[in-house]
């Protein structure tokens, strides 16, 4: 895995975490909502 791929994967994880943080913050202020995450499972050997 190249550095560029690692950076891209880290950016995806950061984006997902930011969406979760916003979701949790919003859920404290209003009713529960559904978060739509597109999940992709990849088999990788380190």
Steps between C-alpha positions, in 0.01 A plus 500: 500500500648833396512812712236658278264205560562516874423872502181445298384226740578718802300788345201267452518392866527862614196595291299213650601602853404861433156384378459291816594795719242721325241220530563456872488876555172528307346200677547671835297795373226314314350157440711207382595499133631237261853543366561357156858377474622326192706215633760322292679201646840434353715197563858609538811320607749710691 
